[in-house]
Amino acid sequence: PARPGPARPGPARSVPDARAIDDDLAERGIALSFGGRSTTLPTSWAKCLQYPGHLADFEVELLRMRTCEDMAVARAKDKLRGKQPDTSNG
């Protein structure tokens, strides 16, 4: 069961998701607080906070490219035959 109270956004799964959460919070008047002082961030600072998300997207894209390249090599060597059928009786 969900915890009672207002819905809280979970962690962003992508940069567009992080932007959507940020826009939603800004529309509701929720601001970032550092050391007890509430502030709205200028665009340059907001972009800095999105930097880890951009790195994560880049890493995912690199992994996807490497996987596709490796599968193409395996397919060319006739090593990629898909999942083998289960022949066990258990």
KAURTA-V506771 format. One record per pair of residues at least 6 apart in sequence whose C-alpha atoms are under 7 Angstrom apart, sorted by the first residue. I is the first residue (numbers start at 1). J is the second residue. If there is no record, write none. Layout:
((I | J) (I | J))
This chain:
((9 | 21) (12 | 18) (14 | 53) (14 | 57) (15 | 50) (15 | 53) (15 | 54) (31 | 38) (31 | 39) (31 | 40) (32 | 38) (32 | 39) (32 | 40) (33 | 39) (74 | 80))
